[in-house]
Amino acid sequence: MTAPARPPHPDPAPRRRRRWGLRLTTAAAVVVLATAGVGHAMLTGLESSIERVDAFSGLNDRPRSSDGMNILVVGTDGRDKITEEEKTRYRLGGAPCHCTDTIMLVHLSADRDRASVISLPRDSYADIPAHTDPLTGTHRPAHPQKLNAAYAEGGPSLTVRTVEHLTGVHVDHYLEVDFTSFMKTVDVVGGVRICTPRPLRDTHTGLDLAAGSHDLSGGEALRYVRSRHVDGDSDLGRMSRQQQFLAALLRKATDSGVLLNPVRFSRVASGLLGSVRADHGFGSAELVALGRAMRGLDPASSEFTSVPLGDLSHQVPGVGSTVTWDPAKARRLFESVRLDRPLAPHAERRTAPPALVEVAPARIRVQVLNGTPAEGLGARVDRELRAAGFATTRAPANAAVRDAQHTVIEYDPGWDRSARSLRAALPGARLEAVPGRGPVMRVTVGAGHREVRPVRVDTPLARADGSQGAVTGDQVDCP
C-alpha cells in the first residue's frame, strides 16, 4: 500500500514541541484538561505528576505544521499498574505487553470551536521508517508492518514518525495513557451512561449488557471499550463503541460541571495525569491555553471518524493480515485536517438525537397502510420513513379497518431485529408477530401517530453503502 502523499516542504524551522486508559482517553486527555476556570498555579502543580517522554527526537523531513493543534493519543496496556484483584475482575490476565491498544489523532481547530477525533486502526498496514533499535542499537531499514508495531519497535518517537508518514499530518503533541487513568477518570466524574439497542456480551472481557441504557463505572467502562468479540466487526466495531463512549464522557464532563469546579477538576486531572506520559513541550502554559480555547467545546462541536478503509484482510508475508486504507478517501480526510476544515456537517444541534438501531434502515422493507379516516396520512408517513432511510414500497394504501388508535407493525418473527429498528422510528408503535409474513414489514398507522423519528445504526462509522463517514459528538451520544 502506498502512503498518502506528504506535503512537499518539511517544517523549515521546527518550533519547540509543545499509556489511554485503553482506548478512549482522548476524551479524558482533551476534555479533562479543557477547563477555563483552572488557574496557572493549579495546573503547574498537576504538571509535576506527568511523566515526560522525548517523542520528537531525531525526527526530520516532517510534514509542514498546519493551523490548529494536532495531538497523537496512544493507549497502552498499563496492566502492571493495577492490582491482582482488578486484573481478575476485569479479565486482564497475562503479562503486560509493550504495545499500543489504541491510536487516535485529535485535531483542535485554530479557532478552538471544533475538535476532530480520527481513529487509526491498530492493524493498519504501515511502512515503518528506517530507525535504530533503542535497546540493541541495531539499525533497521524501512519495512512493512502493522501500525501498532511502531511502538513496540521504537517507542513514542517511531510511532510519531510512522503516523506522520502515513497521514502527512504534522503532530504537535504526544499523549500516552493507560488502563489506570481511564478507570480513575470515569469513576471521578461519577460514571458514564451509554446506550445499546441490542445486548452486548463478550466472554473475553466479561462484558454483559442488556439492551438499553447503563451507567458504567470505570471498570465496567473498561470492559465496554475493550470488547472486540461482541459482533463480527472486531476492531472496527470496537472503535465505534469507543467513540460512542468518548462522546458520552464529554457530555458527562460538561453537563456535570466537572470542568468548572476546581476541586472536582483537580481530582479528575490528578487521576488522569498521574498515569500519563507526554512530550516535554506539553506543560502548564499549554494546558491553560488549551483550556481557555476549549471553553465552549461540547459534543455538538466535536467530530468522530475512522480512516476510510480499503482491504480489510491484506496479507503481508511475515506479518499476517493487515488493514489497508482507501488511498483517495484517506488523502482527502487528512487534507481536511491539514487545512483545518470540518470533517462532518455542523448543522444546528438536534434536541432529540437519532435513535440507535440494530439494522440499517436501508435494509428494512416497509409497506404503509392508513388505519385512520385522515386522508393522506399513509402517504405522509411513507414519505417520512423513506426520508429516514427505510425502503418503503412507495404505494401507501388504506387499511381495511379505519379506526385504529395505535400504530401497529406486523412482522415475520424471523425479522425481529428489523422490526425493533423500525419501531424506534415510530414512537409508540406496537409490534405484532405474523409468522410467514416474509421480509416486508407492514405498518398500519393509527390515530396516535405523532412523528417519524430519525434513526441510525448503532455503529456510527458505518453507512448503508459500507463507506466511512464523520459524525458529530451529539450524533454519537445517547439520546
N, C-alpha and C positions, 0 to 999 in steps of 0.2 A: 504494500500500500504506500502511496506517495503522500507525504505530509503536506498539508495546506501550505501554499507559498508564504514565506515570511516577508514583512516589509523590506524593501531593498536597502534601507540605510540603518545600520546599528546606531544605538544611542551614542553620539559623539563624545559626550561628557557625562558619564553616569553620575547621578546625584547620590547623596547619601541615602541608602536604602532604609527607606523608612521601615499528645497524640490525640480527634473529636470523639469525644466520649463515644466513639464509634463513628457513626456516620453523620449525623446531622448537627454537629456542634457548630456548623455555620451559624445557626440561629443563636446559639449561646455566644459564640465568638464575636458576632457582629451586634446582635441585639443587646446583649447584656452590657456591652461597652458603650451603648449608644444613648446614654443619659445626658441631658443638658444640665441637670441640676447638681452634678457632682463636681467638686472643685479640683483644682490642680493638686493641692496638698494631699487630698484623699487618694487620688489616683497615683501620686508619686509613691505613697506608702504601699498601695496594692502592687505597683510595678515591681517592687523588690521580690515578690513571690514568683515572678515569671522566670523560667529557665531560658537562657539565651542560647541561640544556635546560629552558626555562620552559614546562612542559606545562599549567600551570593558570592562566595569567594571563588576566584578563578573563572567567573563567567565572562565570556566575550562573545562578540558577534550576536548581540542580543537584539530583539525587536525594539523598535523605537517606542519610547514612552508615549502613552496616549492620554487624552483627557480623562479625568476621573481617577479612581484608585482601584487597582486590581489586587485581590488578596487570594493567595492559594491556601486553601484549608485542607489539611490532611488529617484523617482519622486513623489512629493507630490502636494496636491491641490493648496494651496497658493492663492486662490481667494480673501482672506481677504486683500491682498496687492495691489490689482488693483482697479481702480476707478469704480463707478457705471456705467459710460458710457461704459467702456471697458467690464464690465460684460454683459451689454445688447448687445453690438455689437458682442461679441464672444460667446453668448449663455451660459454664466456661471452663470445662476441663482441658487438660493438656498443658504443655509448656508454652510460655509466652513466645510469640513469634516476632521477629524483627521485620514487620511488614505493615503495609498500609491497607486499611479496610475500606476506606472511602476517600475519594479525591474530588474536591469541588473548587471551582473558580468563581469567586464572588467579585462582581464589579459594582462599585459605588459611583453613580454619575457625578459629573463635575458640579452640577447644581445641588447635589445631595438630596434630590427628590425621588430617587429611584435606586433600588438595589436589584441586581440580576444575579441569580444563582444557577450555575451550569454544572450539572453532574457529569463527571468524566468516568465512564465505566472502567473499573479496575482491570478488566481483561482486555482493554483496548490494545490493538496492535500498535506497537511503537518502535521507532528506531532509536535505541538508546545511544546517545552520543559517546564518542570515544572519551575515556576517562581513566584515571589512576585509582585502583582499589585502595580505599583509605586504610584498610587493615594490613594488606600484604605489600602495598606499594607497587603491585603489578599493573602494567598498562594494558587496558582492554580496548580494542578497536570498536568502532560503532557496530552494533549488531541488533537484529530484531528480537523483541521480547514483548511480554505483556507490560502495560504501563506501570502496574504496581511493583514490578521488579526493579524499577529505578531506585526506589527507596532502599530495598534490600542490598543493592549493589553499591550505592554511593550516597545514601542518606539524603537529607534535605536539598543539598546543592544539586545533585544529579537529578532529583525529582523536579526541581525548578527548571533546570536546563531542558529536560525531556518535555515538560508541559509547554514551555515556550517554543520549543522546536515543533511540536505538534500543532499548536494553536496559532502561532505568530503573534501572541499577545504578551506584552511586557508585564511581568509580575513585580509589583511594588513591595508587597509584604508576604511573609510566610507565617502561618499559624499551624501548630500541630497539637492536637488534643486527644485524650484517651478516654476509656470507659469511665474512669473515676469521676472526671469533671462532668461528664454527661449526666450521670445518675444524681450527683450532688445538685447540679443546677436545676433539674426537673423537680427535685424534692423541695428545694428552697422556694421556688415560685408557687408551690402548693399543688403540684401535679398538673398534667395537661390532658385536656379532653380530646379524644379522637372519635371518629365515627366510621363504621364499616357497614356496607349494605349486605354483607354475607359473613358467615362465620370464618374465622382465621385460626387455623391450628397448625402448629409446626412442632413435631416431636423433637427436633434437633435443639430448639431454643426453649421449649416449654410454653410457647405462646398458645393461648387458648381463649379466644374471644368470641362471644356470640354476636350475631348481627345486632347493630345498634350503636349507641354512644357509650363510651367508657372513660372514666377518669383514671389515668395511668400515673403511678408513682415512678420514681426514677428507674428502679429495677424492672418494672413492667414495661416501661417505655423502651428500655434497652432491648428486651425481647422483641418488641414490635419492630424496631428499626433494624435489628439483626436478621430477622427471619427472611429466608430466601427459598423455603420449601412449602409455601402455602399455596402456590399456583405454578403454572408452567413457565412463568416469565423469569424465574430465578432472580438474577441480579437486577434486571430491568424493573421487575415488579417491586423489588426491594427499594430501588432508588425512588420509585413513585411514592411508596409509603414514607420514605424519609422526607421527601419534600412536603407531603401532607402534614407530617409531624412538625416540620420546621415552621410552616405557616401557623399551625396551632400554637406552637410555643411563642412565636412572635405575637400572636393575638393575646395570649395569656399575659405576657410580659407588659404589653402596652395597656391592656384593659384593666389589669390589676394594680397599676400604679407602681410596679416594681422600679421602673426606671426613674420615677420622680421621688422616691423615698430613699434618702441617703442611707438609712440603716439597712433596709432590705437590699438595696443595691450593693452595699458593702459586703453583705453575707453572700449574695449570689456571685459577685465578682471575685471574692476571695476563694470560694469553692472552685470556680472556673479557672482562675489564673494560677491557682496552686498546682494545676495539672497541665499547664500549657507550656509549650516551647515556642518561642517567637524569634524573629530576626532582631539584631541589635538596634536597628533604627526604629522599631515599633515601641515607643516609650510613652511617658505620661503626656507629653505635649501632643503627640499624635492621638492618644486616647481622648483628650479634651476636645481637640479639633474635630475628631470623628463624631463624638457625642453631640457637639453643637450642630454639626452639619446634618445629623440624622434625627434632629428633634422631631420633625413631622413625619418620619417614616412609619408606615403601617402596612398591614398585609395587602392593601389595595395598591400600594406603590412598590411592591416587591414582585419580582418575576422569577419563575422557576422553569427550567427546561433541562433536557439532556442533549448531548451531541447527537445529531441525526446519524443513524446507523446504516451501514451497507450490509455486509455479510456477517451474520450472527455466529457463524461457525467456520472461520477462516483458519485452516490448518497450517501450522508452521513447524517444519521439522525440528525436533529437539525442544520445542516449546509447547506444542499441543494446540488446542482450539482457542482462537482469539476472536475478538470482535473488531471489525473494521468500520471506519466512519464513511459516510457518504461524502465524497470529496467536495462536490459543488455546494451542497447544503451546509456542510461544516465550514467551508470557506466563507459563505455568506453570514453564518452565525457569528464567527469570530471577527469578521469585518465590522459587524454592528457593534461589537464590544469595543474594538479599536476606535471607532468613530463616535462612541458614546451615544448610540441610538437605542431606543426601546426595543425589546425583543417581542413584546406582546402588546396588542391594542389596549390602551388605557382608557376604556370608556368610563362613564360615571359609575361609581360603585353601586352595586345592587343592594337593596335592602334584604332580599332573600336570595342567597346564592343557589345555584343549580343543585338539585337533589342528586346524591350519589346513587348510581345504579350498577347492577352486575353485568348487564348486557347492553352493548352499544345500541342506541335506538334505531340506527340504520339497519340492524339485523332483525328488527321486530316488525312483522306484517300485521296491519290493523285494518279492520272493517268497522266503519262507524254507522250506527243507527240512531235516529232521533226518537227517543221514547217520550216526548212531550208534544203538546199542541203548538209550541213555539216554532213558527216557520223559519227555516234557515239555520236552526241551532246545530243540526248534524253537519251541515256543510261548513259552518264556522269552526267546529271542533276538529273536523277533518283537516282544515287548513292549518289550524294551530298546532296539531300534532305533527303534521308534515313539516311545518316550520321548525319544530323542536327536533327534527331529525328522524321521525318514525316513517316507516314505509307504508303509508296508507294506500287504500285501494282507489282513492280519489273518486269514489262513487257512493257517497252517503245516501242512505235511504231512510224511510220511516219504518219504525218498529211496528209489529202487529198490535202491541199494547201502547197507548199514547198517554198513560198517566203514571209513568214511572217516577218515583220520588228520588231514588238513589241511582247513581251511575253504576252499572254492572259490567264487569269484564269477564266474558266467557273464554275459557282457555282449556286446551288439552293438558292433562297432568304432566305430559312429557315436556312441556314448555313452561314449567312453573317459574323458572328464573326470569324468563322473558315477561311473564305475566306480572311478577313483582316489580320489574323495572318499568313496565307500562303504568302500573298503579301509582308509582312515585310521581308520574307526570299528571295524574288525575286525583288530586287530594280528595279523600272521602269516598272514592270508588270502592266497590265490593268485588271480591274475586269469587267466581263460580266455576268449579271444575266441570268440564264436559268431556268425558272420555271419547276419543275418536274424532274430536273436532279438527285436529291437524294443526299446522303451524300458524294459521291465521287467527289472531285474537279478534273477538267481536265485542265492540264497546257499544252498549246501549246507554245513551246519555239521558240522565234523569233531571228532574226539576231542581235538584240540589246542586247541580254543576255550577262551579264558580270560575274556574280557570284551568289552563293547561300550564303546568309548571315546567320551566327549563330543567333538563337533566343532563348529566354527563357520566360516562363510565368511570368507575372508581379508580382507574389508573390514569392520572392526569396527563401523562405524557403520551397516551395512546389516542389515536383518532381512528375513525372508521376505515380510513384508507391505509392505515398502518404507518402513517408518517409521524414525525415527531413535531410537537408544537409547544411554544412557550405559553404559559398561563400566569395570571397574576395570583398573588397570595390569597386574595379573597375567593378566588375560584377553587383553590386547593383546600381551603379551610373548611371545617364542618359548617353546615347551615346553622 
